[in-house]
Amino acid sequence: MISERDVLVSATPSARDRKRRLGRQQLWIWVLLAPTVLLYGTYTMYPIIASYWYSFVEWNGFTAEKTWVGLQNYRDVFADDLFWNSFKITILFMVVVVPFKVILTLLLALLLNSPKLPFSTFFRTAYFLPVVTTTAIVGVVMQFVFDPASGPVNQMLMKLGVIDAGVSFLGDSTTALWTAAGVYVWKWFGITMILWLAALQTVPDEVYEAARIDGAGAWQLLRRITLPLLKPFLIIITLLSFESALKVFDLMLTMTGGGPFYATEVVEIYIYRTAFSATVPQLGLASAAAVLFGLFVCAVGLFQLIGIRSAQKARQAQ
């Protein structure tokens, strides 16, 4: 006669069955991950690793011959005034756009977060729409928008009497970088705005209610409650904005191509021009510049990590 215990033992999977089932699950995980791992390794990891090797050789990218030159490419990069010019423009662009983007989006998020504002959902969607637009398309369209002869920006300014003749915003070395900066802020405005809106949702309504009972006005609520509680988010959002401001290759290439007279040539365009657009391509020199720029980006990422940890500690201390 079969006892209840025997039935339970027979119904319980053995250790071998559990191990076999776990093995099948892990196999399916790797099968499903294989395309991503293959593509990521081929188009991301391999180029990164290969660029370190290319930075030590002299190669034009067309011949099979690669001449080992050691650190000579790095010496040439450090001695190239155009590299330092592109590095200066990259830093200047980053320092200019980040405060504008962070402060303006904060002000807009405070406005859109107000329950008294009608059509707030519509405005949030409208400000976020440029984010989902392809950056290369934005760059091409902006060439027509800022066209000195028939562009709507110049036409409007002339009708308002601000200017007498069309201004080549993208063709003048004194205005090209600032025009590109304005387009960049407009393009990525929505992302930072959403981050601020998410941060504002973390402020408890009970705190506002208690402050209102004590007689606090709108300005006091903003100064004494909202802004202090947003300080940890300010660190994170600012660091994220600094890092994203380094990735402007597609926008700059389609809008200005790095010109005029290298006025908008950020480091990414310098690398591209040296590797592919020069009369004699120099992949070794371009790879050395890419490695140095990559180390700079890693340093920014390190500051980001330190800032996030500081923000977490500040948040826990509140």
C-alpha positions in Angstrom: 0.0 0.0 0.0 1.4 3.4 -1.0 1.5 5.9 1.9 1.0 9.6 1.7 4.7 10.1 2.4 5.6 8.0 -0.7 3.3 10.1 -2.9 4.9 13.4 -1.6 8.4 12.0 -2.2 7.6 10.9 -5.7 5.9 14.2 -6.5 8.9 16.2 -5.3 11.5 16.8 -8.0 14.9 15.3 -7.3 18.1 17.4 -7.2 19.1 16.1 -10.6 15.8 17.3 -12.1 16.1 20.7 -10.5 19.7 21.0 -11.8 18.6 19.9 -15.3 15.7 22.4 -15.3 18.1 25.2 -14.1 20.5 24.3 -16.8 17.8 24.5 -19.5 16.8 27.9 -18.2 20.4 29.2 -18.3 20.8 27.8 -21.8 17.7 29.7 -23.0 19.0 32.9 -21.3 22.3 32.7 -23.2 20.4 31.8 -26.5 18.3 34.9 -26.1 21.2 37.1 -25.1 23.5 35.8 -27.9 22.4 38.3 -30.6 22.8 41.3 -28.3 26.2 40.1 -27.0 27.4 39.4 -30.6 26.2 42.8 -31.9 27.5 44.7 -28.9 30.8 42.9 -29.0 31.2 43.4 -32.8 30.1 47.1 -33.1 31.0 48.5 -29.6 33.6 46.5 -27.7 35.8 45.5 -30.7 36.1 49.1 -32.0 37.0 50.3 -28.5 39.7 47.7 -28.0 41.0 48.1 -31.6 41.3 51.8 -31.2 43.9 51.3 -28.5 45.9 49.1 -30.8 45.6 51.5 -33.7 46.7 54.4 -31.5 50.2 52.9 -31.5 50.5 52.4 -35.3 50.6 54.5 -38.4 47.9 53.4 -40.7 45.7 55.1 -43.4 42.9 52.6 -43.2 43.2 51.4 -46.8 46.4 49.3 -46.9 47.2 46.2 -44.9 50.5 47.7 -43.7 50.6 49.1 -40.2 53.8 50.6 -39.0 54.4 50.5 -35.2 55.2 54.0 -34.0 54.7 53.6 -30.2 53.7 56.8 -28.5 54.4 59.0 -31.5 50.7 59.4 -32.3 50.1 60.7 -28.8 53.0 63.2 -29.1 51.5 64.4 -32.4 48.1 64.8 -30.9 49.5 66.8 -28.0 51.4 69.0 -30.4 48.4 69.6 -32.7 46.8 73.0 -32.1 43.6 71.9 -33.8 43.2 69.1 -31.2 43.5 71.6 -28.3 41.2 74.0 -30.2 38.6 71.2 -30.5 39.1 70.3 -26.8 38.6 73.9 -25.8 35.4 74.2 -27.9 34.1 70.9 -26.4 34.6 72.3 -22.8 33.2 75.7 -23.7 30.1 74.1 -25.3 29.6 71.9 -22.2 30.0 74.8 -19.8 27.6 77.0 -21.7 24.7 74.6 -22.4 24.6 72.7 -19.1 23.6 75.7 -16.8 21.1 76.9 -19.4 19.5 73.5 -19.8 19.4 72.7 -16.1 18.1 76.0 -14.9 15.6 76.6 -17.6 14.2 73.1 -17.4 13.9 73.4 -13.6 11.8 76.6 -14.0 9.6 75.0 -16.6 9.2 71.8 -14.5 8.1 73.9 -11.5 5.5 75.6 -13.7 4.3 72.4 -15.3 4.1 70.7 -11.9 1.5 73.2 -10.7 -2.0 71.7 -10.5 -3.4 75.0 -11.4 -1.8 75.1 -14.9 -4.3 74.1 -17.6 -3.2 71.8 -20.4 -0.1 70.8 -18.5 -0.1 67.4 -20.2 -0.2 69.0 -23.7 2.8 71.3 -22.8 4.8 68.4 -21.4 4.3 66.4 -24.6 5.1 69.5 -26.8 8.4 70.1 -25.0 9.3 66.4 -25.2 8.7 66.0 -28.9 12.1 67.3 -30.1 13.7 64.5 -28.0 12.2 61.7 -30.2 13.2 63.5 -33.4 16.4 62.1 -35.0 19.3 64.5 -34.2 20.7 64.3 -37.8 17.4 65.4 -39.2 17.2 68.2 -36.7 20.7 69.4 -37.9 19.7 69.3 -41.5 16.4 71.1 -40.9 18.2 73.8 -38.8 20.4 74.7 -41.8 17.2 75.8 -43.6 15.7 77.4 -40.5 18.8 79.6 -40.0 19.4 80.2 -43.8 20.5 83.9 -44.2 18.5 84.4 -47.4 15.2 82.6 -46.8 15.3 81.1 -43.3 12.3 81.8 -41.1 14.5 83.1 -38.3 16.1 85.8 -40.4 12.8 86.6 -42.1 11.2 87.2 -38.7 14.1 89.3 -37.3 14.0 91.5 -40.4 10.2 92.0 -40.2 10.7 93.0 -36.5 13.4 95.4 -37.5 16.1 93.7 -35.4 18.4 93.3 -38.4 18.6 94.9 -41.8 20.0 92.0 -43.7 20.2 88.2 -43.3 22.7 86.9 -40.7 24.6 83.7 -41.4 24.1 82.2 -38.0 25.8 78.9 -38.9 28.3 80.4 -41.4 29.8 83.0 -39.1 32.5 81.9 -36.7 31.3 84.3 -34.0 27.7 82.9 -33.9 27.9 79.3 -35.1 28.8 77.7 -31.8 26.2 79.7 -29.9 23.5 78.8 -32.5 24.4 75.2 -32.2 24.3 75.4 -28.4 20.8 76.9 -28.6 19.6 74.1 -30.9 21.2 71.5 -28.6 19.4 72.9 -25.5 16.1 72.9 -27.5 16.6 69.4 -28.8 17.3 67.8 -25.4 15.2 70.2 -23.3 12.5 67.5 -22.7 14.7 64.9 -21.2 16.0 67.2 -18.4 12.5 68.5 -17.9 11.2 65.0 -17.3 13.9 64.3 -14.8 13.0 67.4 -12.9 9.3 66.5 -13.0 10.2 63.1 -11.6 12.2 64.7 -8.8 9.4 67.0 -7.9 7.1 64.0 -7.4 9.3 62.9 -4.6 8.5 65.9 -2.4 5.6 64.8 -0.1 2.4 66.8 -0.3 2.1 66.6 3.5 5.2 68.9 3.8 3.6 71.5 1.6 0.3 71.2 3.5 2.0 71.7 6.9 3.9 74.7 5.6 0.7 76.3 4.2 -1.0 75.8 7.5 1.9 77.7 9.1 1.3 80.6 6.7 4.0 79.9 4.1 3.5 81.5 0.7 4.5 80.2 -2.8 7.9 81.8 -2.6 8.6 80.4 0.9 7.5 77.0 -0.2 9.9 77.1 -3.1 12.8 78.5 -1.2 12.4 76.6 2.1 11.0 73.3 1.0 11.2 72.5 -2.8 14.8 73.7 -3.6 16.4 72.2 -0.5 14.8 68.8 -1.1 15.9 68.9 -4.8 19.6 69.4 -4.0 20.5 65.7 -4.4 18.7 65.6 -7.7 20.5 68.8 -8.8 23.8 67.0 -8.5 22.7 64.0 -10.5 20.9 65.9 -13.2 23.8 68.4 -13.6 26.3 65.5 -14.0 24.1 63.7 -16.4 23.8 66.9 -18.4 27.6 67.4 -18.5 28.1 63.9 -19.8 25.4 64.1 -22.5 26.8 67.5 -23.6 30.0 65.6 -24.8 27.9 63.7 -27.3 27.1 66.2 -30.0 28.8 64.6 -33.0 25.7 64.1 -35.1 24.2 67.5 -34.4 27.5 69.4 -35.1 28.3 67.3 -38.2 24.9 68.0 -39.9 24.6 71.6 -38.8 28.1 73.0 -39.3 30.5 70.1 -40.1 32.9 71.6 -37.6 33.1 75.0 -39.4 33.4 77.7 -40.1 37.2 77.8 -39.6 37.0 75.1 -37.0 34.8 77.3 -34.8 32.5 74.4 -33.9 34.9 71.5 -34.3 34.4 69.5 -31.1 36.7 66.6 -30.3 34.4 64.1 -31.9 34.5 66.0 -35.2 38.2 66.3 -35.0 38.5 62.5 -34.6 36.1 62.0 -37.5 37.9 64.5 -39.8 41.4 63.0 -39.0 40.3 59.5 -39.6 38.0 59.8 -42.6 37.7 63.3 -44.1 41.4 64.3 -44.3 43.2 64.2 -47.6 45.4 61.5 -46.1 43.4 59.6 -43.5 45.4 59.0 -40.2 43.6 56.3 -38.3 46.4 56.0 -35.8 46.4 59.7 -35.0 42.6 59.7 -34.7 42.6 56.7 -32.5 45.1 58.4 -30.1 42.8 61.4 -29.9 39.9 59.1 -29.3 41.7 57.3 -26.5 42.5 60.6 -24.8 38.9 61.8 -25.2 37.7 58.5 -23.9 39.8 58.9 -20.8 38.3 62.4 -20.3 34.8 61.0 -20.6 35.7 58.3 -18.0 36.9 61.1 -15.7 33.5 62.8 -16.1 31.8 59.5 -15.4 33.9 59.1 -12.2 32.8 62.5 -11.0 29.2 61.4 -11.9 29.6 58.3 -9.7 31.0 60.3 -6.8 28.2 62.9 -7.2 25.5 60.2 -7.2 26.8 58.7 -4.0 27.0 62.1 -2.4 23.4 62.7 -3.5 22.3 59.4 -2.0 23.9 60.3 1.3 22.4 63.7 1.3 19.0 62.2 0.5 19.3 59.7 3.4 20.3 62.5 5.7 17.1 64.5 5.0 
